[in-house]
Amino acid sequence: MIQKDIRAQMTTALKERDDVRLRVLRGLMAAFTNELVALKRKPTEMLSDEEALAVIKRAAKQREDSIEQYTKGGRTDLADTEAEELTVLKEYLPEMMSQEAIEPIAKAKMDELGVSDKSGMGKLVGGIMAELKGKADGSDVKAVVEKLLS
């Protein structure tokens, strides 16, 4: 289970004095607890791997947004810190599909749903995301669909 692995790696990071990894893992453990509370479960319970991955993806997305904002604001020092944390988070995320790998699936889904113009774009993106469930980034799927429907 991801949550158990992260707890064990937190101990290792503490022993090795790996400050960045320790900070990220502690943050994830807190986020896991918050997620359990939000799901109206006991904080001592464990999240399923799927739920834990959703929390990790959310944390990675927050880091990406922060990097973008800090870079725009000229705060490269803060952007670098967020980038280090994002690198650690990406180790726990599954490899995302490339746009080239998404395209044949998108074409098949287009035929299946009978979508041929931009009016069905939301339906198509939703169908592809449901099929790929966590294997592809939403922005990549959207880009592929826009390319196919243009």
MARDO-600304 format. One line per field, with one value per residue (C-alpha): x, y, z; residue number from 1; residue in one letter. Coordinates in Angstrom, 2 decimals, m for minus. Layout:
% MARDO-600304
u c(X/...)
v c(Y/...)
w c(Z/...)
i c(NUM/...)
aa c(A/...)
END
This chain:
% MARDO-600304
u c(0.00/1.26/0.48/2.50/5.41/5.45/5.39/8.38/10.25/9.61/11.58/14.40/14.46/14.64/17.61/19.39/18.66/17.06/15.21/13.35/12.08/11.14/9.20/7.29/6.51/5.32/3.09/1.68/0.98/m0.91/m2.81/m3.71/m5.10/m7.05/m8.46/m9.58/m11.33/m12.95/m14.20/m15.67/m13.33/m11.06/m7.65/m5.98/m7.41/m5.53/m6.46/m6.73/m3.92/m6.30/m7.29/m3.65/m2.65/m5.40/m3.93/m0.41/m1.63/m3.35/m0.13/1.89/m0.62/m0.35/3.44/3.18/0.82/3.10/6.15/4.30/3.16/6.57/8.31/5.89/6.55/10.31/10.79/13.04/14.24/10.71/10.11/13.27/12.08/8.71/10.49/12.56/9.38/7.66/10.56/9.99/6.22/6.65/8.45/5.11/3.00/2.50/4.05/1.63/0.78/2.17/m0.11/0.96/m0.25/m3.53/m4.39/m5.48/m7.64/m9.16/m9.94/m11.62/m13.65/m14.62/m16.09/m17.74/m19.45/m20.11/m18.42/m17.36/m17.25/m16.29/m19.80/m19.10/m15.64/m16.57/m18.32/m15.32/m12.72/m14.84/m15.13/m11.40/m10.51/m12.88/m11.27/m7.68/m8.39/m5.17/m2.95/m3.09/m2.95/m6.16/m4.36/m2.76/m6.12/m7.68/m4.85/m5.28/m9.06/m8.67/m6.23/m8.58/m11.67/m10.03)
v c(0.00/3.43/4.99/2.35/2.72/6.46/6.13/3.74/6.03/8.95/7.15/6.48/10.13/11.19/8.91/10.05/13.73/14.19/17.41/17.85/14.27/14.37/17.64/16.24/12.91/14.60/16.81/13.76/12.00/15.09/15.22/11.52/12.20/15.20/13.07/10.40/13.02/14.51/11.03/10.77/7.95/7.60/9.30/6.03/4.13/3.64/5.07/2.73/3.05/4.81/7.37/7.88/8.44/11.06/12.92/12.71/13.96/16.88/17.74/17.54/19.78/22.32/22.32/22.83/25.77/27.27/26.94/28.77/31.57/31.99/32.09/34.77/36.72/36.50/34.36/31.66/30.71/29.64/28.05/25.95/24.70/23.71/21.99/19.89/18.84/18.05/15.76/13.75/13.59/12.37/9.28/8.10/8.84/6.36/7.21/9.33/8.49/10.68/12.56/10.13/7.18/8.94/9.72/6.22/5.82/9.26/8.36/5.11/6.94/9.59/6.89/5.13/8.33/9.71/13.03/14.94/18.60/20.83/20.74/17.21/18.02/17.85/14.51/13.13/14.35/12.95/9.57/9.35/10.39/7.76/5.09/6.10/6.78/8.16/7.05/10.32/13.98/15.89/18.71/16.20/14.56/17.97/18.91/15.66/16.13/19.75/18.62/15.87/18.11/21.07)
w c(0.00/m0.95/2.41/4.30/1.87/2.34/6.12/5.96/3.55/5.89/8.60/6.13/5.03/8.66/9.33/6.14/6.92/3.48/4.30/1.01/0.89/4.58/4.12/1.15/2.82/6.01/3.90/2.13/5.42/6.62/3.31/3.69/7.16/5.86/3.04/5.51/7.63/4.52/3.61/7.14/8.12/11.11/10.73/11.77/8.78/5.53/2.15/m0.81/m3.34/m5.74/m3.09/m2.07/m5.71/m6.05/m3.04/m4.49/m7.89/m6.19/m4.34/m7.58/m9.37/m6.54/m6.90/m10.67/m10.19/m7.53/m9.78/m12.54/m10.20/m8.54/m11.92/m13.15/m9.97/m10.38/m7.27/m8.71/m5.22/m4.25/m7.66/m7.22/m3.82/m5.30/m8.23/m5.80/m4.01/m7.32/m8.27/m5.09/m5.68/m9.26/m7.95/m6.52/m9.58/m12.42/m15.80/m17.84/m21.44/m24.20/m26.61/m29.34/m27.22/m26.41/m30.04/m31.20/m28.09/m28.73/m32.36/m31.30/m28.63/m31.22/m33.47/m30.53/m29.29/m32.77/m32.02/m35.12/m34.08/m31.17/m29.67/m28.40/m27.08/m23.37/m23.84/m25.73/m23.21/m20.37/m22.11/m22.77/m19.20/m17.81/m19.99/m19.20/m15.50/m14.08/m16.96/m18.88/m17.96/m18.64/m20.45/m22.84/m23.54/m24.19/m26.57/m28.55/m28.77/m29.91/m32.60/m33.80/m33.87/m35.61)
i c(1/2/3/4/5/6/7/8/9/10/11/12/13/14/15/16/17/18/19/20/21/22/23/24/25/26/27/28/29/30/31/32/33/34/35/36/37/38/39/40/41/42/43/44/45/46/47/48/49/50/51/52/53/54/55/56/57/58/59/60/61/62/63/64/65/66/67/68/69/70/71/72/73/74/75/76/77/78/79/80/81/82/83/84/85/86/87/88/89/90/91/92/93/94/95/96/97/98/99/100/101/102/103/104/105/106/107/108/109/110/111/112/113/114/115/116/117/118/119/120/121/122/123/124/125/126/127/128/129/130/131/132/133/134/135/136/137/138/139/140/141/142/143/144/145/146/147/148/149/150)
aa c(M/I/Q/K/D/I/R/A/Q/M/T/T/A/L/K/E/R/D/D/V/R/L/R/V/L/R/G/L/M/A/A/F/T/N/E/L/V/A/L/K/R/K/P/T/E/M/L/S/D/E/E/A/L/A/V/I/K/R/A/A/K/Q/R/E/D/S/I/E/Q/Y/T/K/G/G/R/T/D/L/A/D/T/E/A/E/E/L/T/V/L/K/E/Y/L/P/E/M/M/S/Q/E/A/I/E/P/I/A/K/A/K/M/D/E/L/G/V/S/D/K/S/G/M/G/K/L/V/G/G/I/M/A/E/L/K/G/K/A/D/G/S/D/V/K/A/V/V/E/K/L/L/S)
END
